[in-house]
Amino acid sequence: MISVFGADGKNIPCTVIEAGPCVVTQVRTVETDGYEAVQLAYDEKKEKRTSAALKGHFEKAGTTPKKKLVEFPADFQGELKLGDTVTLADVITDDVKFVDVVGTSKGKGFQGVVKRHGFAGVGGETHGQHNRLRHPGSMGASSWPSRVFPGMRMAGHMGNERVKVFNLEVLKVDAENNMLVIKGSVPGAKGSYVILEA
């Protein structure tokens, strides 16, 4: 993340996203696939790290192998053809003020209930408490149903899941370099892939 100063002098935290150029690697139609969508590919990839099936897929589109493939359901009515290049200027116009960002959140491994769900723990060390400060405490019912219900907030795997952040403000668009400056943070680590929805 970086920060910029607004017109009122306030320091605004923001994220810089490189959005393109993307190549159209497949156009799905109702006649052939049963639905309409377009598949975009982004970020160069070494040919030796690409499977034979994907090599043929990219050669058909007339492009080099790419790392990320994403399909967007939409009706383009022949506007996009196989091998076309989509840049930031084609997608983000001046009237677009907010975008939604989809990404994979940072993985935090196996975490306890205090970090994962914000539990307060058992409390102080008085009244005979020993090493229970960050434990979940009682979690089940009595003799009925004699089990823990599904969905109970417990320790477990945290992060590394698909997250969508809505209505992030677009502060600046650098169409020449396909760069986008967005107010606030986006899911994922530095250098990770995100999907923009205008």
C-alpha positions as CSV (number, residue, x, y, z in Angstrom):
1,M,0.0,0.0,0.0
2,I,0.9,3.6,-0.4
3,S,-0.6,6.9,0.7
4,V,-1.5,10.1,-1.1
5,F,-2.7,13.4,0.1
6,G,-6.2,14.5,-0.8
7,A,-7.4,18.0,-1.7
8,D,-8.2,18.7,2.0
9,G,-4.7,17.7,3.1
10,K,-5.7,14.4,4.6
11,N,-3.4,11.4,4.2
12,I,-5.3,8.7,2.3
13,P,-4.1,5.0,2.4
14,C,-4.5,3.4,-1.0
15,T,-3.5,0.4,-3.1
16,V,-1.9,0.5,-6.6
17,I,-3.2,-2.3,-8.9
18,E,-1.7,-3.2,-12.3
19,A,-4.8,-4.0,-14.4
20,G,-3.7,-5.3,-17.8
21,P,-3.1,-5.6,-20.6
22,C,-5.2,-8.8,-20.8
23,V,-5.6,-11.1,-23.9
24,V,-8.9,-12.7,-25.0
25,T,-8.1,-16.4,-25.0
26,Q,-11.7,-17.7,-25.4
27,V,-15.1,-16.4,-26.3
28,R,-18.0,-18.5,-25.3
29,T,-21.3,-18.4,-27.1
30,V,-24.8,-19.8,-26.6
31,E,-24.4,-21.9,-29.8
32,T,-21.2,-23.7,-28.7
33,D,-21.2,-23.5,-24.9
34,G,-24.7,-22.8,-23.8
35,Y,-23.9,-19.4,-22.3
36,E,-22.1,-16.2,-23.2
37,A,-18.8,-15.2,-21.6
38,V,-15.2,-14.1,-22.4
39,Q,-12.0,-15.5,-21.0
40,L,-9.1,-13.1,-20.3
41,A,-5.5,-14.1,-19.6
42,Y,-2.9,-12.0,-17.8
43,D,0.8,-12.1,-16.8
44,E,3.5,-13.7,-18.8
45,K,4.5,-17.3,-18.0
46,K,7.5,-19.5,-19.1
47,E,6.6,-21.9,-21.9
48,K,8.4,-24.8,-20.1
49,R,6.1,-24.4,-17.1
50,T,2.9,-24.6,-19.3
51,S,1.1,-27.9,-20.0
52,A,0.7,-29.0,-23.6
53,A,-3.0,-28.5,-23.4
54,L,-2.6,-24.9,-22.3
55,K,0.1,-24.3,-24.9
56,G,-2.4,-25.2,-27.6
57,H,-5.1,-23.1,-26.0
58,F,-2.8,-20.0,-26.0
59,E,-1.5,-20.7,-29.6
60,K,-5.1,-20.8,-30.8
61,A,-5.5,-17.2,-29.4
62,G,-2.1,-16.2,-30.9
63,T,-0.5,-15.3,-27.7
64,T,2.3,-16.4,-25.3
65,P,1.5,-18.5,-22.2
66,K,-0.1,-16.6,-19.3
67,K,-0.3,-17.3,-15.6
68,K,-3.9,-16.2,-14.8
69,L,-7.1,-17.1,-16.6
70,V,-10.4,-15.6,-15.6
71,E,-13.8,-16.0,-17.3
72,F,-16.3,-13.1,-17.1
73,P,-19.9,-13.9,-17.9
74,A,-21.1,-11.2,-20.3
75,D,-22.8,-10.5,-23.7
76,F,-20.3,-8.7,-25.8
77,Q,-22.2,-9.3,-29.1
78,G,-19.0,-9.7,-31.2
79,E,-17.2,-6.7,-29.7
80,L,-14.3,-9.0,-28.6
81,K,-12.6,-11.6,-30.8
82,L,-10.0,-14.2,-30.0
83,G,-6.6,-12.7,-29.6
84,D,-7.8,-9.1,-28.8
85,T,-6.0,-7.1,-26.2
86,V,-8.1,-5.5,-23.4
87,T,-6.5,-2.6,-21.6
88,L,-7.5,-0.5,-18.6
89,A,-8.8,2.3,-20.8
90,D,-11.2,-0.2,-22.5
91,V,-12.8,-1.1,-19.1
92,I,-12.5,1.8,-16.7
93,T,-13.9,5.1,-18.0
94,D,-14.1,8.5,-16.3
95,D,-17.6,7.9,-15.0
96,V,-16.5,4.8,-13.0
97,K,-15.9,6.1,-9.5
98,F,-16.1,2.8,-7.5
99,V,-15.0,-0.8,-8.1
100,D,-15.4,-4.2,-6.4
101,V,-12.3,-6.2,-5.8
102,V,-12.2,-10.0,-5.4
103,G,-9.1,-11.8,-4.1
104,T,-7.8,-14.5,-1.9
105,S,-7.1,-13.4,1.6
106,K,-3.7,-14.0,3.4
107,G,-3.5,-17.5,4.9
108,K,-2.9,-17.5,8.6
109,G,-2.8,-21.3,9.2
110,F,-4.4,-23.0,12.2
111,Q,-5.6,-20.4,14.7
112,G,-7.3,-20.5,18.1
113,V,-10.7,-18.9,19.0
114,V,-9.2,-15.7,20.3
115,K,-7.5,-14.7,17.1
116,R,-10.0,-16.4,14.7
117,H,-13.3,-15.3,16.3
118,G,-12.4,-12.6,18.8
119,F,-13.1,-14.6,22.0
120,A,-12.0,-13.0,25.2
121,G,-10.7,-16.2,26.9
122,V,-11.7,-17.4,30.3
123,G,-10.6,-14.3,32.2
124,G,-8.3,-13.6,35.1
125,E,-6.0,-16.1,36.8
126,T,-8.0,-16.1,40.0
127,H,-10.6,-18.7,41.2
128,G,-8.4,-21.6,40.4
129,Q,-7.8,-20.8,36.7
130,H,-4.5,-22.3,35.5
131,N,-3.6,-22.3,31.8
132,R,-7.0,-21.5,30.3
133,L,-6.6,-17.8,29.4
134,R,-7.0,-18.2,25.6
135,H,-9.2,-21.3,25.5
136,P,-12.8,-21.5,24.2
137,G,-14.4,-22.6,27.4
138,S,-17.7,-24.6,27.4
139,M,-18.9,-25.3,23.8
140,G,-21.5,-28.1,24.0
141,A,-24.9,-28.6,25.5
142,S,-26.0,-30.9,28.4
143,S,-27.0,-34.5,28.1
144,W,-29.1,-33.6,25.1
145,P,-27.9,-33.4,22.4
146,S,-24.6,-34.6,23.8
147,R,-22.7,-33.2,20.9
148,V,-21.4,-29.9,19.5
149,F,-23.6,-28.5,16.8
150,P,-22.1,-27.9,13.3
151,G,-21.0,-24.4,12.7
152,M,-19.8,-23.8,16.2
153,R,-17.1,-21.2,16.3
154,M,-14.0,-23.1,17.2
155,A,-10.3,-23.1,16.4
156,G,-9.3,-24.0,12.8
157,H,-7.9,-22.9,9.5
158,M,-8.0,-19.1,9.1
159,G,-7.7,-17.0,5.9
160,N,-6.8,-18.2,2.4
161,E,-10.4,-17.8,1.2
162,R,-12.1,-15.8,-1.5
163,V,-13.0,-12.4,-0.3
164,K,-14.9,-9.6,-2.1
165,V,-14.6,-6.0,-1.0
166,F,-17.4,-3.7,-2.3
167,N,-17.3,-0.1,-3.4
168,L,-13.7,0.9,-3.2
169,E,-13.1,4.4,-4.5
170,V,-11.0,4.9,-7.6
171,L,-8.6,7.8,-6.9
172,K,-6.5,7.8,-10.1
173,V,-6.4,6.0,-13.4
174,D,-3.1,5.8,-15.3
175,A,-4.4,4.3,-18.6
176,E,-1.1,4.6,-20.3
177,N,0.6,2.2,-17.8
178,N,-2.6,0.2,-17.0
179,M,-2.3,1.3,-13.3
180,L,-5.2,2.0,-11.0
181,V,-5.0,3.7,-7.6
182,I,-7.8,2.6,-5.2
183,K,-8.6,4.0,-1.8
184,G,-8.1,1.4,1.0
185,S,-6.8,-2.1,1.1
186,V,-7.6,-5.1,-1.1
187,P,-7.5,-8.8,-0.1
188,G,-4.3,-10.8,-0.5
189,A,-0.6,-10.4,-0.2
190,K,1.6,-8.1,-2.2
191,G,1.9,-9.3,-5.8
192,S,-1.2,-11.5,-5.6
193,Y,-3.9,-11.6,-8.3
194,V,-7.3,-9.8,-7.9
195,I,-10.3,-9.4,-10.0
196,L,-11.8,-6.0,-10.6
197,E,-15.5,-5.5,-11.2
198,A,-16.6,-2.1,-12.3
